[in-house]
Amino acid sequence: MKKSVLIAIQPYWVFLIIAKAMGWNIPQDKTVEVRKGFPKDTAWNKRTHIYCSKNKKSFSRIPKEYQPFMKKFLGKVIGEFVCDNVMRFTKYSGWLSDIQNYDISLKHLQETMLSCDELWKYGNGKPLYGWRISDLKIYDKPKELGDFMVLKKCVSCKYSGYESSACAYDEDCIIPMPLKRPFQSWGYVEDIVT
């Protein structure tokens, strides 16, 4: 079964990701999202759903004229993209004050919309991964977290540690459950048709 990913992104960064697609007049859009990890499961179909967090401090960075529109995205899954490439940033090749020490081009660094200092602070010397954003699609109506399913270990069978009869589901004791809370960074969800 193919898996999608749901990624939690703060409102300001969501704004920078969708601004060009919305036709808003900002100088550059964010086309690389930076994370401390990336999906390694071969069943990942590269499809990545965007959850806009409710972070107030991040929201306040959005220019005032766009805040009324962006407010409807808070706490919702607002769209998706295809992650067609993952770049690796490392301490040795990138987190020095001189941009020439990066193993990526200045253009790719600019696509993250982060400074060298912000990369260093976020990564704290550990590798970071730049998820390339392509084929961005913004949903006409934002989706709820509960519209997405995660695979959970069945709690009604002998393998879960609870006393009960054998599992009524498949032999792996894994069942789909609606997502109740956003992931801290990202996580796998069952692929859905949008």
PyRosetta script that sets phi, psi and omega in degrees:
from pyrosetta import init, pose_from_sequence

init()
pose = pose_from_sequence("MKKSVLIAIQPYWVFLIIAKAMGWNIPQDKTVEVRKGFPKDTAWNKRTHIYCSKNKKSFSRIPKEYQPFMKKFLGKVIGEFVCDNVMRFTKYSGWLSDIQNYDISLKHLQETMLSCDELWKYGNGKPLYGWRISDLKIYDKPKELGDFMVLKKCVSCKYSGYESSACAYDEDCIIPMPLKRPFQSWGYVEDIVT")
pose.set_psi(1, 135.1)
pose.set_omega(1, 177.5)
pose.set_phi(2, -76.7)
pose.set_psi(2, 146.0)
pose.set_omega(2, 179.9)
pose.set_phi(3, -119.4)
pose.set_psi(3, 145.0)
pose.set_omega(3, 169.7)
pose.set_phi(4, -103.3)
pose.set_psi(4, 174.2)
pose.set_omega(4, 176.3)
pose.set_phi(5, -122.3)
pose.set_psi(5, 144.1)
pose.set_omega(5, 171.1)
pose.set_phi(6, -114.0)
pose.set_psi(6, 124.7)
pose.set_omega(6, -176.5)
pose.set_phi(7, -115.9)
pose.set_psi(7, 132.7)
pose.set_omega(7, 177.6)
pose.set_phi(8, -90.9)
pose.set_psi(8, 125.6)
pose.set_omega(8, -177.6)
pose.set_phi(9, -130.5)
pose.set_psi(9, 137.8)
pose.set_omega(9, 179.2)
pose.set_phi(10, -67.8)
pose.set_psi(10, 150.4)
pose.set_omega(10, -172.9)
pose.set_phi(11, -53.0)
pose.set_psi(11, -42.1)
pose.set_omega(11, -178.9)
pose.set_phi(12, -61.3)
pose.set_psi(12, -41.3)
pose.set_omega(12, -179.4)
pose.set_phi(13, -71.7)
pose.set_psi(13, -34.0)
pose.set_omega(13, 174.0)
pose.set_phi(14, -61.1)
pose.set_psi(14, -44.7)
pose.set_omega(14, 177.8)
pose.set_phi(15, -54.7)
pose.set_psi(15, -46.9)
pose.set_omega(15, -178.7)
pose.set_phi(16, -68.4)
pose.set_psi(16, -29.4)
pose.set_omega(16, 178.5)
pose.set_phi(17, -72.0)
pose.set_psi(17, -40.2)
pose.set_omega(17, -173.4)
pose.set_phi(18, -95.7)
pose.set_psi(18, -10.8)
pose.set_omega(18, -170.9)
pose.set_phi(19, -54.3)
pose.set_psi(19, -49.8)
pose.set_omega(19, -178.9)
pose.set_phi(20, -63.6)
pose.set_psi(20, -42.8)
pose.set_omega(20, -180.0)
pose.set_phi(21, -62.9)
pose.set_psi(21, -29.5)
pose.set_omega(21, 178.4)
pose.set_phi(22, -82.9)
pose.set_psi(22, -8.3)
pose.set_omega(22, -179.4)
pose.set_phi(23, 81.7)
pose.set_psi(23, 17.9)
pose.set_omega(23, -179.3)
pose.set_phi(24, -80.3)
pose.set_psi(24, 149.1)
pose.set_omega(24, -175.7)
pose.set_phi(25, -89.1)
pose.set_psi(25, 84.3)
pose.set_omega(25, 171.4)
pose.set_phi(26, -124.8)
pose.set_psi(26, 153.5)
pose.set_omega(26, -172.8)
pose.set_phi(27, -65.4)
pose.set_psi(27, -30.6)
pose.set_omega(27, -176.0)
pose.set_phi(28, -156.0)
pose.set_psi(28, 147.7)
pose.set_omega(28, 175.7)
pose.set_phi(29, -103.2)
pose.set_psi(29, 159.9)
pose.set_omega(29, -179.2)
pose.set_phi(30, -87.7)
pose.set_psi(30, 118.7)
pose.set_omega(30, -177.9)
pose.set_phi(31, -118.7)
pose.set_psi(31, 4.2)
pose.set_omega(31, 174.6)
pose.set_phi(32, -136.2)
pose.set_psi(32, 121.5)
pose.set_omega(32, 177.3)
pose.set_phi(33, -99.4)
pose.set_psi(33, 129.9)
pose.set_omega(33, -175.5)
pose.set_phi(34, -99.5)
pose.set_psi(34, 131.8)
pose.set_omega(34, 179.5)
pose.set_phi(35, -138.0)
pose.set_psi(35, 164.9)
pose.set_omega(35, 178.2)
pose.set_phi(36, -83.6)
pose.set_psi(36, -8.4)
pose.set_omega(36, 178.8)
pose.set_phi(37, -151.5)
pose.set_psi(37, 179.6)
pose.set_omega(37, 177.5)
pose.set_phi(38, -153.6)
pose.set_psi(38, 158.4)
pose.set_omega(38, -179.1)
pose.set_phi(39, -66.3)
pose.set_psi(39, 129.7)
pose.set_omega(39, -179.4)
pose.set_phi(40, -114.0)
pose.set_psi(40, -6.4)
pose.set_omega(40, -179.6)
pose.set_phi(41, -67.0)
pose.set_psi(41, 127.8)
pose.set_omega(41, -178.9)
pose.set_phi(42, -67.5)
pose.set_psi(42, -13.8)
pose.set_omega(42, 176.8)
pose.set_phi(43, -81.6)
pose.set_psi(43, -6.7)
pose.set_omega(43, 178.6)
pose.set_phi(44, -66.7)
pose.set_psi(44, 126.6)
pose.set_omega(44, -177.9)
pose.set_phi(45, -90.7)
pose.set_psi(45, 10.8)
pose.set_omega(45, 179.7)
pose.set_phi(46, 74.2)
pose.set_psi(46, -1.7)
pose.set_omega(46, 178.4)
pose.set_phi(47, -80.3)
pose.set_psi(47, 131.2)
pose.set_omega(47, -173.8)
pose.set_phi(48, -132.9)
pose.set_psi(48, 116.2)
pose.set_omega(48, -180.0)
pose.set_phi(49, -87.3)
pose.set_psi(49, 140.6)
pose.set_omega(49, -176.6)
pose.set_phi(50, -102.2)
pose.set_psi(50, 114.9)
pose.set_omega(50, 172.6)
pose.set_phi(51, -97.5)
pose.set_psi(51, 125.1)
pose.set_omega(51, 178.1)
pose.set_phi(52, -91.8)
pose.set_psi(52, 114.1)
pose.set_omega(52, -177.8)
pose.set_phi(53, -68.8)
pose.set_psi(53, 174.5)
pose.set_omega(53, -178.8)
pose.set_phi(54, -102.0)
pose.set_psi(54, 21.2)
pose.set_omega(54, -175.9)
pose.set_phi(55, -62.0)
pose.set_psi(55, 112.3)
pose.set_omega(55, -175.8)
pose.set_phi(56, -67.7)
pose.set_psi(56, -40.4)
pose.set_omega(56, -179.7)
pose.set_phi(57, -62.7)
pose.set_psi(57, -43.6)
pose.set_omega(57, 178.1)
pose.set_phi(58, -64.9)
pose.set_psi(58, -43.2)
pose.set_omega(58, 179.6)
pose.set_phi(59, -58.6)
pose.set_psi(59, -38.1)
pose.set_omega(59, -177.9)
pose.set_phi(60, -65.9)
pose.set_psi(60, -17.0)
pose.set_omega(60, 177.7)
pose.set_phi(61, -78.4)
pose.set_psi(61, -16.3)
pose.set_omega(61, 179.1)
pose.set_phi(62, -70.0)
pose.set_psi(62, 134.4)
pose.set_omega(62, 177.4)
pose.set_phi(63, -53.3)
pose.set_psi(63, 140.0)
pose.set_omega(63, -173.0)
pose.set_phi(64, -52.5)
pose.set_psi(64, -37.8)
pose.set_omega(64, -175.9)
pose.set_phi(65, -67.8)
pose.set_psi(65, -18.0)
pose.set_omega(65, -179.7)
pose.set_phi(66, -101.9)
pose.set_psi(66, -10.7)
pose.set_omega(66, -177.3)
pose.set_phi(67, -61.0)
pose.set_psi(67, -42.0)
pose.set_omega(67, 179.3)
pose.set_phi(68, -58.9)
pose.set_psi(68, -40.6)
pose.set_omega(68, 178.5)
pose.set_phi(69, -68.0)
pose.set_psi(69, -45.3)
pose.set_omega(69, -176.2)
pose.set_phi(70, -67.8)
pose.set_psi(70, -24.2)
pose.set_omega(70, -177.5)
pose.set_phi(71, -57.9)
pose.set_psi(71, -34.9)
pose.set_omega(71, -178.6)
pose.set_phi(72, -69.0)
pose.set_psi(72, -14.4)
pose.set_omega(72, -179.5)
pose.set_phi(73, -87.8)
pose.set_psi(73, -16.5)
pose.set_omega(73, -175.9)
pose.set_phi(74, -60.1)
pose.set_psi(74, 126.5)
pose.set_omega(74, 178.7)
pose.set_phi(75, 74.4)
pose.set_psi(75, 18.9)
pose.set_omega(75, -178.1)
pose.set_phi(76, -127.2)
pose.set_psi(76, 162.0)
pose.set_omega(76, 171.9)
pose.set_phi(77, -92.9)
pose.set_psi(77, 113.0)
pose.set_omega(77, -166.1)
pose.set_phi(78, -100.6)
pose.set_psi(78, -14.0)
pose.set_omega(78, -178.2)
pose.set_phi(79, 175.7)
pose.set_psi(79, -165.4)
pose.set_omega(79, -178.5)
pose.set_phi(80, -152.4)
pose.set_psi(80, 162.5)
pose.set_omega(80, 173.5)
pose.set_phi(81, -145.0)
pose.set_psi(81, 168.1)
pose.set_omega(81, 173.6)
pose.set_phi(82, -102.1)
pose.set_psi(82, 127.8)
pose.set_omega(82, 176.2)
pose.set_phi(83, -92.3)
pose.set_psi(83, 94.1)
pose.set_omega(83, -174.0)
pose.set_phi(84, -89.0)
pose.set_psi(84, -1.8)
pose.set_omega(84, 179.4)
pose.set_phi(85, -163.0)
pose.set_psi(85, 144.6)
pose.set_omega(85, 173.8)
pose.set_phi(86, -123.0)
pose.set_psi(86, 122.6)
pose.set_omega(86, 178.9)
pose.set_phi(87, -99.8)
pose.set_psi(87, 147.4)
pose.set_omega(87, -179.9)
pose.set_phi(88, -109.1)
pose.set_psi(88, 128.2)
pose.set_omega(88, 175.4)
pose.set_phi(89, -109.9)
pose.set_psi(89, 131.3)
pose.set_omega(89, 179.0)
pose.set_phi(90, -126.3)
pose.set_psi(90, 159.9)
pose.set_omega(90, 179.8)
pose.set_phi(91, -56.2)
pose.set_psi(91, -43.8)
pose.set_omega(91, -173.8)
pose.set_phi(92, -71.6)
pose.set_psi(92, -28.1)
pose.set_omega(92, -176.5)
pose.set_phi(93, -107.8)
pose.set_psi(93, -3.5)
pose.set_omega(93, -172.7)
pose.set_phi(94, -141.5)
pose.set_psi(94, -33.7)
pose.set_omega(94, -168.9)
pose.set_phi(95, -93.9)
pose.set_psi(95, 55.0)
pose.set_omega(95, 171.9)
pose.set_phi(96, -116.7)
pose.set_psi(96, 161.0)
pose.set_omega(96, -175.0)
pose.set_phi(97, -67.3)
pose.set_psi(97, -22.4)
pose.set_omega(97, -179.8)
pose.set_phi(98, -89.5)
pose.set_psi(98, 119.0)
pose.set_omega(98, -177.1)
pose.set_phi(99, -58.6)
pose.set_psi(99, -25.5)
pose.set_omega(99, -177.5)
pose.set_phi(100, -65.4)
pose.set_psi(100, -14.0)
pose.set_omega(100, 179.2)
pose.set_phi(101, -86.9)
pose.set_psi(101, 0.1)
pose.set_omega(101, 176.0)
pose.set_phi(102, -78.8)
pose.set_psi(102, 145.9)
pose.set_omega(102, 176.0)
pose.set_phi(103, -88.8)
pose.set_psi(103, 8.5)
pose.set_omega(103, 173.5)
pose.set_phi(104, -120.1)
pose.set_psi(104, 164.1)
pose.set_omega(104, -179.1)
pose.set_phi(105, -74.3)
pose.set_psi(105, 161.7)
pose.set_omega(105, 175.3)
pose.set_phi(106, -58.4)
pose.set_psi(106, -37.2)
pose.set_omega(106, 178.9)
pose.set_phi(107, -58.4)
pose.set_psi(107, -45.9)
pose.set_omega(107, -179.9)
pose.set_phi(108, -66.3)
pose.set_psi(108, -38.4)
pose.set_omega(108, 176.8)
pose.set_phi(109, -62.4)
pose.set_psi(109, -43.0)
pose.set_omega(109, 178.8)
pose.set_phi(110, -62.7)
pose.set_psi(110, -32.3)
pose.set_omega(110, 179.9)
pose.set_phi(111, -67.0)
pose.set_psi(111, -20.9)
pose.set_omega(111, 176.2)
pose.set_phi(112, -78.4)
pose.set_psi(112, -21.4)
pose.set_omega(112, -175.9)
pose.set_phi(113, 62.6)
pose.set_psi(113, 24.4)
pose.set_omega(113, 177.5)
pose.set_phi(114, -115.2)
pose.set_psi(114, 153.3)
pose.set_omega(114, 174.0)
pose.set_phi(115, -89.0)
pose.set_psi(115, 168.1)
pose.set_omega(115, 175.2)
pose.set_phi(116, -57.9)
pose.set_psi(116, -41.9)
pose.set_omega(116, -179.6)
pose.set_phi(117, -63.5)
pose.set_psi(117, -40.2)
pose.set_omega(117, 179.2)
pose.set_phi(118, -66.2)
pose.set_psi(118, -38.5)
pose.set_omega(118, 176.1)
pose.set_phi(119, -61.2)
pose.set_psi(119, -45.9)
pose.set_omega(119, -178.5)
pose.set_phi(120, -62.0)
pose.set_psi(120, -45.9)
pose.set_omega(120, -178.1)
pose.set_phi(121, -63.6)
pose.set_psi(121, -43.0)
pose.set_omega(121, -179.1)
pose.set_phi(122, -68.7)
pose.set_psi(122, -43.2)
pose.set_omega(122, -176.3)
pose.set_phi(123, -82.9)
pose.set_psi(123, -22.9)
pose.set_omega(123, -179.3)
pose.set_phi(124, 49.4)
pose.set_psi(124, 40.9)
pose.set_omega(124, 176.2)
pose.set_phi(125, 87.1)
pose.set_psi(125, -5.6)
pose.set_omega(125, -179.9)
pose.set_phi(126, -96.4)
pose.set_psi(126, 158.6)
pose.set_omega(126, 179.3)
pose.set_phi(127, -59.4)
pose.set_psi(127, 145.9)
pose.set_omega(127, 174.5)
pose.set_phi(128, -123.2)
pose.set_psi(128, 161.5)
pose.set_omega(128, -177.2)
pose.set_phi(129, -129.5)
pose.set_psi(129, 130.0)
pose.set_omega(129, 178.1)
pose.set_phi(130, -97.2)
pose.set_psi(130, 114.5)
pose.set_omega(130, 179.3)
pose.set_phi(131, -88.8)
pose.set_psi(131, 116.0)
pose.set_omega(131, 178.7)
pose.set_phi(132, -70.0)
pose.set_psi(132, 129.7)
pose.set_omega(132, 179.4)
pose.set_phi(133, -99.1)
pose.set_psi(133, 115.9)
pose.set_omega(133, 175.6)
pose.set_phi(134, -135.6)
pose.set_psi(134, 163.8)
pose.set_omega(134, 179.7)
pose.set_phi(135, 50.4)
pose.set_psi(135, 49.0)
pose.set_omega(135, -179.8)
pose.set_phi(136, -65.4)
pose.set_psi(136, 132.5)
pose.set_omega(136, 177.2)
pose.set_phi(137, -130.4)
pose.set_psi(137, 124.4)
pose.set_omega(137, 177.6)
pose.set_phi(138, -101.5)
pose.set_psi(138, 127.1)
pose.set_omega(138, -177.6)
pose.set_phi(139, -67.7)
pose.set_psi(139, 142.4)
pose.set_omega(139, 175.7)
pose.set_phi(140, -61.4)
pose.set_psi(140, -38.8)
pose.set_omega(140, 177.2)
pose.set_phi(141, -128.2)
pose.set_psi(141, 120.8)
pose.set_omega(141, 179.0)
pose.set_phi(142, -55.9)
pose.set_psi(142, 147.4)
pose.set_omega(142, -178.5)
pose.set_phi(143, -98.7)
pose.set_psi(143, 155.5)
pose.set_omega(143, 176.6)
pose.set_phi(144, -86.7)
pose.set_psi(144, 155.4)
pose.set_omega(144, 176.1)
pose.set_phi(145, -57.8)
pose.set_psi(145, -37.9)
pose.set_omega(145, -178.6)
pose.set_phi(146, -64.7)
pose.set_psi(146, -12.4)
pose.set_omega(146, 175.6)
pose.set_phi(147, -74.9)
pose.set_psi(147, -10.5)
pose.set_omega(147, -177.2)
pose.set_phi(148, -110.5)
pose.set_psi(148, 140.5)
pose.set_omega(148, -177.2)
pose.set_phi(149, -108.6)
pose.set_psi(149, 139.4)
pose.set_omega(149, 172.5)
pose.set_phi(150, -116.6)
pose.set_psi(150, 150.6)
pose.set_omega(150, 178.9)
pose.set_phi(151, -88.2)
pose.set_psi(151, 123.1)
pose.set_omega(151, -177.8)
pose.set_phi(152, -121.8)
pose.set_psi(152, 153.2)
pose.set_omega(152, 174.4)
pose.set_phi(153, -67.3)
pose.set_psi(153, 134.4)
pose.set_omega(153, -179.7)
pose.set_phi(154, -63.8)
pose.set_psi(154, 133.8)
pose.set_omega(154, -179.6)
pose.set_phi(155, -98.7)
pose.set_psi(155, 4.5)
pose.set_omega(155, -176.3)
pose.set_phi(156, -107.3)
pose.set_psi(156, 14.9)
pose.set_omega(156, -176.9)
pose.set_phi(157, -123.2)
pose.set_psi(157, 170.8)
pose.set_omega(157, -177.3)
pose.set_phi(158, -65.0)
pose.set_psi(158, -21.9)
pose.set_omega(158, -178.4)
pose.set_phi(159, -78.7)
pose.set_psi(159, -14.4)
pose.set_omega(159, -177.6)
pose.set_phi(160, -85.3)
pose.set_psi(160, -9.9)
pose.set_omega(160, -177.9)
pose.set_phi(161, 98.7)
pose.set_psi(161, -6.1)
pose.set_omega(161, 177.8)
pose.set_phi(162, -94.3)
pose.set_psi(162, 147.5)
pose.set_omega(162, 176.4)
pose.set_phi(163, -80.3)
pose.set_psi(163, 117.0)
pose.set_omega(163, 175.8)
pose.set_phi(164, -169.1)
pose.set_psi(164, -179.6)
pose.set_omega(164, 178.6)
pose.set_phi(165, -75.0)
pose.set_psi(165, 176.4)
pose.set_omega(165, -178.9)
pose.set_phi(166, -59.7)
pose.set_psi(166, 155.6)
pose.set_omega(166, -177.3)
pose.set_phi(167, -63.1)
pose.set_psi(167, 135.2)
pose.set_omega(167, 178.0)
pose.set_phi(168, -84.6)
pose.set_psi(168, -7.1)
pose.set_omega(168, -178.2)
pose.set_phi(169, -97.8)
pose.set_psi(169, -162.4)
pose.set_omega(169, -177.3)
pose.set_phi(170, -66.7)
pose.set_psi(170, 168.0)
pose.set_omega(170, -174.3)
pose.set_phi(171, -66.6)
pose.set_psi(171, -16.8)
pose.set_omega(171, 178.7)
pose.set_phi(172, -83.5)
pose.set_psi(172, -7.2)
pose.set_omega(172, 178.7)
pose.set_phi(173, 58.6)
pose.set_psi(173, 36.9)
pose.set_omega(173, 177.9)
pose.set_phi(174, -117.8)
pose.set_psi(174, 129.3)
pose.set_omega(174, -179.6)
pose.set_phi(175, -128.7)
pose.set_psi(175, 150.6)
pose.set_omega(175, 176.2)
pose.set_phi(176, -76.4)
pose.set_psi(176, 135.7)
pose.set_omega(176, 178.1)
pose.set_phi(177, -131.6)
pose.set_psi(177, 143.8)
pose.set_omega(177, 177.4)
pose.set_phi(178, -63.0)
pose.set_psi(178, 140.9)
pose.set_omega(178, 178.1)
pose.set_phi(179, -71.1)
pose.set_psi(179, 127.3)
pose.set_omega(179, -177.6)
pose.set_phi(180, -102.2)
pose.set_psi(180, -32.6)
pose.set_omega(180, -179.3)
pose.set_phi(181, -130.4)
pose.set_psi(181, 150.2)
pose.set_omega(181, 176.9)
pose.set_phi(182, -69.3)
pose.set_psi(182, 154.8)
pose.set_omega(182, 174.1)
pose.set_phi(183, -69.7)
pose.set_psi(183, 153.7)
pose.set_omega(183, 176.9)
pose.set_phi(184, -58.9)
pose.set_psi(184, -43.3)
pose.set_omega(184, 178.5)
pose.set_phi(185, -126.8)
pose.set_psi(185, -64.1)
pose.set_omega(185, 177.5)
pose.set_phi(186, -158.4)
pose.set_psi(186, 164.2)
pose.set_omega(186, 177.7)
pose.set_phi(187, -164.8)
pose.set_psi(187, 166.1)
pose.set_omega(187, -179.3)
pose.set_phi(188, -80.6)
pose.set_psi(188, 141.4)
pose.set_omega(188, 172.6)
pose.set_phi(189, -130.8)
pose.set_psi(189, 156.9)
pose.set_omega(189, 175.7)
pose.set_phi(190, -67.1)
pose.set_psi(190, 139.0)
pose.set_omega(190, 179.5)
pose.set_phi(191, -64.4)
pose.set_psi(191, 133.5)
pose.set_omega(191, 178.0)
pose.set_phi(192, -122.1)
pose.set_psi(192, 158.4)
pose.set_omega(192, 176.5)
pose.set_phi(193, -88.5)
pose.set_psi(193, 127.9)
pose.set_omega(193, -179.3)
pose.set_phi(194, -109.1)
pose.dump_pdb("model.pdb")
